[in-house]
Amino acid sequence: VNMTGAVATIDSKSLASRPISNISQGLQGLAPGVTVTNAGGQPGQDTGKLLIRGLGSFNASSPMVLIDGVEGAMDVVDPNDIESISVL
């Protein structure tokens, strides 16, 4: 109900205007504090690594992703099926 801190919301119009093949590529540059890195470049291995506000402690730097209230990987979701993305 009450939330303190920074929240960024990305709507479907922002994602639809970009030529992306997965969600992690689409988040680059749309939300403050979100960094997407891609060290590969191999076909099929183009999912980016997300960092939110830098590295986390104890090497736990990957964010938790909830899809309709269930934890999962966001790159398995079709970008056209997303209404909005919130970064807390």
C-alpha positions in Angstrom: 0.0 0.0 0.0 2.7 2.5 1.0 6.0 2.5 -0.8 9.1 4.5 -0.1 11.8 4.7 -2.7 12.2 5.2 -6.4 9.8 3.5 -8.9 10.1 3.8 -12.6 7.3 2.6 -14.9 7.7 1.7 -18.6 4.6 1.4 -20.6 3.9 -0.7 -23.7 4.1 2.3 -26.0 7.7 2.8 -25.1 8.6 -0.8 -25.7 6.6 -0.9 -29.0 8.5 2.0 -30.5 11.8 0.1 -30.2 13.0 -2.7 -32.5 13.7 -5.3 -29.8 13.7 -9.1 -29.7 13.7 -9.5 -25.9 12.7 -7.4 -22.9 16.2 -6.9 -21.5 17.2 -5.1 -24.6 14.1 -2.9 -24.5 14.8 -1.7 -20.9 18.2 -0.1 -21.8 17.9 3.6 -21.5 14.2 3.7 -20.4 14.5 3.5 -16.7 17.0 5.4 -14.5 19.4 3.2 -12.6 19.0 0.2 -15.0 22.0 -1.0 -16.8 21.9 -3.8 -19.4 25.1 -5.4 -20.5 25.6 -8.0 -23.2 28.9 -9.8 -23.3 28.0 -12.4 -25.9 26.5 -11.6 -29.3 26.0 -15.2 -30.3 22.7 -15.9 -32.0 20.1 -17.0 -29.4 22.3 -15.9 -26.6 21.5 -12.2 -26.8 19.8 -11.8 -23.4 21.3 -9.0 -21.4 22.4 -9.0 -17.8 20.4 -6.5 -15.8 21.9 -4.4 -13.0 19.6 -2.1 -11.0 21.5 0.7 -9.2 24.8 -1.1 -9.5 26.1 -4.4 -8.1 24.4 -5.9 -5.1 26.0 -7.2 -2.0 27.4 -10.8 -1.7 27.5 -11.1 -5.6 23.7 -11.2 -5.7 23.3 -8.7 -8.4 20.5 -10.2 -10.5 17.1 -8.6 -9.9 14.0 -10.6 -8.9 11.4 -10.6 -11.7 7.7 -11.2 -11.0 5.4 -12.0 -13.9 1.8 -11.7 -12.8 2.9 -12.3 -9.2 5.1 -15.3 -10.0 8.9 -15.3 -10.1 10.3 -16.0 -13.6 12.5 -14.9 -16.4 11.3 -11.9 -18.3 13.0 -12.8 -21.5 10.6 -15.7 -22.1 7.7 -13.2 -22.3 6.7 -11.8 -25.7 7.4 -8.0 -25.7 4.0 -7.5 -27.4 2.2 -9.0 -24.4 3.5 -6.5 -21.8 1.3 -3.7 -20.5 3.8 -2.1 -18.2 7.1 -2.8 -16.4 7.8 -1.4 -12.9 11.4 -1.1 -11.6 11.5 -0.7 -7.8 
